Each structure stands twice: as C-alpha cells, then as structure tokens.
Amino acid sequence: MQNKSFNFRRPLVALLFAAACLPALAQMPAAPVPLQAQPARQSASATLAPMLGATTAGKRIVAVGDYGIALLSDDDGKHFRQAGKMPVSSTLTAVSFADEKNGWAVGHWGAIVHTTDGGETWSIQRLDTQEDRPLFAVHFFNAEEGVAVGLWSLVLRTRDGGKTWETVTLPAPPEGGRADRNLFATFASPKGSLFVAAERGAVLRSDDKGQTWQYLNTGYKGSFWSGLALHDGTLLVAGLRGSLYRSSDDGKSWHAVDSGSKSSLTNLLEVGARVVGVGLDGVEIESRDAGASFTGLQRDDRVSMTALVAGSGNGLVRFSRRGVLAEGKH
C-alpha cells in the first residue's frame, strides 16, 4: 500500500497503529476516569477544518469533519457557518439526511449524533468511550430506518430513528476467516439495496435494509473508499491508487475501468448526466457515459479532496483536508 493512501481520513492512521499495539495495551491498567464527550468549540476558522463527509438536507448543504465541526450552507456553498450545537469534538466522518430536517452524523468513538432541525443543533444517540471503534459511513432510508458501518466490520442498524441501535453480525467472507474488514462507504441503489465499499476489494450488499448481508466478488484486492449507484442501476466503486470498478448487472459481475488517475479516489457523485469523482493530490475525474470511461484533471494546488455535493443547477461544492474549497481557486 502506498504511503499516500493514508492521507485520506488522517485519524485512521493512528487507529490502525493502535490496533497493532492492542496486546500490549491489554496489559495496562484501566483508565481511572472514563472519557467524557466534549462539545465542539465554536471557531472563526471552522471552514478551514478538514472535512470528511457532506450531503444535502433539502436545499441546505451539510458537511462534517475534524474536531466535531459541522458546517451549514443555505446558498449553494457560497458561504458556510458552523452548527450552533455539536455535543462531540471527536472526528466526524460521514453524514446522512432522511429529509430536510432529520439527519445523522457518525465518527470516532462510535459516535452517532442526530439533528431534527437541519443540522443547527445535534444530540448524542450513541457513544462508546470504552473502545474507539470509529464509524466511517451512515445511510438512512427514511426517518426511522438506517445503517452505520465502520472499523472491523462494525455494522449497526436502527428501526426507530436511532433511539436504539442493534449490532449486526456479518457472515464470514467467502475465502474464510473472520468478518473483520474495514467498511468505508455506504450507497443505495434505486431498487433500495444498500451497498458497502470496503477494504480488500470487498463490496457488501443488503436487500433488507441492513439485516442480512452478502459479499460481492469484484476481483480487486485493495481498498474501496467510495461507491455510487447511478439512476439506471449501474454500480461504481473506487478507491486506492485510482482503482475504479463498474457493474452493470446489479453487482453480479465487475470489471475495472481506467479512472485516468493513480491517486486514490475518495468520493463519487452523479450530477445530471455526469459522474464526477474527487481524490487525493487534487485529482478530479468525470464520466459522460455512466462510468464506462473517465477523463481527469488535477488542481494546481494538489489539495487532497474528500467529498463533494451538488448544489442547485448541478454546481459542485468540494471539500478537502483544508476545509471548504472556493470555486475557481485552484
């Protein structure tokens, strides 16, 4: 794995290193004082904080990232402001809204936070301070049913809007061994199936809103960091070193597509008749044929991009390790 692959989701590096030290840590005495959640601080430079996930809530754009910062924009990304109340200051990795008011964000310490006012204020639904097993992605089908996934095949499912979360045990992978893959991204198809892009070339699928899962064989061995289901049902997954795979038969078979880049891809988005992707090193790719082929460009500043959303008129708003990226400034 190339070193630059660790530029994305920076806090994950420390987690993976800590995982290697678990046997030694197990011999240490328990901390005398349990960790307590600390609220995110208000910051005048919040828009410069690393952002890891973004989505839309009606016409509003909501992004989340380091230090528990949540950013809101009501003018298609021209201006952002920090959410007024966020009860955690740990890294938030992803966000999903069921409608313009009800949303959920997930992150480190297994945190799940919920908003009922479009992201203005948030409350904790779940937090595990005994084990920093982060959640990397979340998807809500509606205001009641949702799925969150994360480190070492952690899958959580709710059917009551997040009031309670149940742990779903994944089956063993086809090649045997334990279900311990890191699960990086969720995406749903027009038919309602939920997919997860994961490490070791894995794509998982659930047709019952996260209750049961199956593994799809892509033929790839590296990590997938992003996935997308197009309106016509075509599936795309992308990740390490510019890898990109496509399925036109609902995940039964996959083939590699030349993304035009060797930099890792972090997010994919369907925008009108286009598929757009962003990644490390300032890379942006675009397809006009439903992901069958791509062309690419690279920003002069080489900033690593982590997420993007479409505003009104299909204009793109990009997020990065340097926060919100101003349109036209490369």
N, C-alpha and C positions, 0 to 999 in steps of 0.2 A: 504494500500500500504506500503510495507516495505521501511524503510529509505534508504537502499542501492540502491533502484531503482533510486534515484536521483543522483547517482554517474555518470550516463551517461548524456552527454550534460549538463555539470555543469551550464552554464549560464541560462538554462531553469528554474532552481530553482528560481532565482531572478525574472524572468519574471512572473512566476506563483504567487509569493508572491506579486509582484507589482499589478497584476490583482485584487487581493483581496482588494487592497487599492485604487482602482480607484475612488470610490465615494468621498473619502477624497481628493484625488489628483485633482478631478474636481473643488474643491473649491479654489484651489491655483491659483494665477495669472500666466499668461503665461510667459514663459521664455523670457527675453528681447532680447536675442541674439539667433537666430536659430542655431542648431547644424550644424557643418560643417564636412564633411568627411575628415579624416586624413589618409594619406598614411601609409601603413605598414612600420615599420622600418626594416632595414637590421640587422640581428643578427647572431653572430657566433654560437649561441646555438639554431638556428631555428629548428634543427632536434629533439630537446627535448621538443618543444611546444606540447600541447595536439592537436592531430589530430582527426577530426571527420568524414571526408569523403575522399574516394580515388577511383581512377578509372585508366583506361589506355587510352592513346591517341596514337594510333598506337603502337609502341614498348616502348613508354615513360610511366612512372608511374607518376601520378599527385595526390597529397594529399593536403587537405586544413584543417585549424583548427583555433585555437585561435589567436588573435592579427592580423588577416588578413594574416597569413602566408600561402603561397603556396610552396610546396616542389616538386622538379622535380628529377627524376632518369632516366638515359639512360643506366643503366647496371643491370637491373632486381632487383633494390632495394639495391644493394651493397653500393652505395653512393648516397646521396641526396644533392641538393643545393637549396637555396631559390630563388624563382622567382625574377627577377630583378625589376619589377614594379607592385605594387598592390596598387590601389588608396584608399583602405579602410583598417582600422586597427581593425575593429569590427570582431567578431567571424564569421567564415565561416563554414557552417555545411555540405555542400554536393557539389559535382561537377559531371558534365556530359559532355562528348565529343561526337560530331556527327561524327568526323573523327579525323585524327591525328593533325589537326591544330585548328579547331573550337571547343571551349569549353566554358562552363558557370559554375560559382560557385554562390551559394546563401548563405544567412546568416542573421544575425541580422540587424535591421533597414530595413528589407525587401530588403536588398541589392541583386542585381543581377549584377555580373561582367562578362565580356566577353573577351576571348582571340582569336586571329586569328593566333598566332604563337606557338601553342602547349603549352601555359602556361608561356612563357617567360615574356610577358607583358600583362596587363589587363586594361580594361576601364570600367567605370560605365555605365550600361544601366538603372538601376532603383535604387532609394534610397528614403526611406520615413523617414525623420528625425522628422516628427511630431508625429509619433507613432512607438514605437519599437515593431512591429508585425513581428517576425522573420519568415523566410522561412527555412524549415527543409530538403527539398528534391527537386531535379530537374531531369527531364529526357528530352532529345532531341531525337526525332525520326530521324531527319536529320538536315541539317544545317539551315533550316528555321522554322521547327515546334517543339515546346517544351512546357513543362508544369512545373510549380513550385508550391509547396504546403507548407503550414505552419500553424501557430497558428490560432486557432478558425476558422477552415475550410477555410482559405485563399487559393484560387486557382487562379493562373494566367496562361494565355495562350498566346502564340505568334505564328504568322504565317509568320513573316518576319525576323527571326533570332534574335529577341529580340529588334529590333528597337522600337517596340511598344508592350505593354502588356495589355491585357484585363482581367478584373476580372470576373471570372465565379462564379455564384451563385449556390451553391449546393442545391438540394431538401431537404426538411425536412426529418429527419431519420424516419424509419418505425414506431418506437414507439411514434412518435410525438415530439413536441418541436422544438427548433431551430437547425439549422445546425451549431454547434459550436465545433465539435470535433477537437482536435489537430491532424494534418496529418503529420506523421513522416517519411515515406519512400515511394518511387515510384519504381515500377518494371514493365517491359513489357514482354508480352508473345510472343512466336514465331509467333502467329497469328496477332500480332500488337495491342492487347488490352493493356491498361495501367491500372495498379492496384495501390492502395494506402493503405499502412498499417497504421492504426490509433489507437487512444485510444478507450476505452470502447468496445473492441473486434471487431471493425469495419474494414472491408475491402471494399473499393470502387472500382468500375470498370467503365472505359470508353472505348467504342469501336469506338469513333470518334475523337481520339487524344485530349481529354480533354474538348470537347464542352459540352457533357452531361454525367451524372454520375448516377450510381445506387449503392445501398448498398447490400452487400452480407452478409448473416447471418452465422457467424461462431459458434455461441453458446457460445462464450467466453465473459467475462466481463472486462478483464484487457486490458492493452495497448500492442499493437504490435509495435515493433521498427524496424523491418526489414521484407523484403519479397523477394521472388525469384520465378521466373518461369523457370522450367527446360526445356531442349531442347525437351523433349517429351510432354510438356504441363502441367506437374504436377505443382501445386502451393503450396508454403510453406510460412507461416508467423510465426514469432517468436518474443518473447519479454519478458515481465515481469515475473520474477521468473522462468525462463526456459521454459515458455509456448511455445508450437510449434504445429501448426495446418496444416493439409495437405488436399488438394483437388485433386482428380484425374478425376473430371468431369467438368473442366473449371469453378470452383467456385460455382457450384450449391449446393454442399454439402461439409461439412468439418468434420474431426474427429481429436481428439487430438492424438499426438504422444509423447511418452516418450522421451524427449531430453537427459535424463540421468543427468540433472543438475537442481538445484534450483536457480542458479544465472541467472540474466537477460541476454538475448541474444541480441546482438546489430547489427550483420551483418551475412548474409548468402551468400555463393558463390558456384557456380557449377564449379568444377575443374576436367575436364576429366570425369571419371566415378564416381567421388566422389561429395558429398555435404559437405561442411565444414562450420561451424559456429563458431563465437567467441562471448565472452561476458564479463561481469564483473567478478571480482575475479580470473582472469587468466584462465577462462574456455574456452576450445575448444572442439567442438563436430564434429563427422564425420559420414556420412552415405555412404554405398556402395550399397544401394538398392533404389535409387531415393527418399530418405527421408522417407521410410516406417519404418525404425528403425535407432537408433543412438547409438554410443558409445562415451564416453567422457574422457578427461584428464584435469588436472589442472596444470598450471605453478607453480613452486615453489615460484616465486616472487609475485604471486597473483595480478599482474598488470591488471587493467581493460582495455580490448581491445575494440576498437571502430570500426575498419574497416580492411579489408584485400583485397588484389588483387592477381591475379596470374601472375607471370612473364613467361618468356619462359620456356618450359619444365615443366609447371604446378607447378613450385615452388611458395610458398606462401610468400608474404610480409605482415607483420602485423603492425598495427598502434594502438596507445593507448593514454591514458591520460599522458603518459610520452614521447610521440612522437613516432618516428620510433623504432621498436623493432629489435634488431640484431638477426639474425637467430642463433638458437642453444644456446642462452643465456637465461636461464630460472631461 
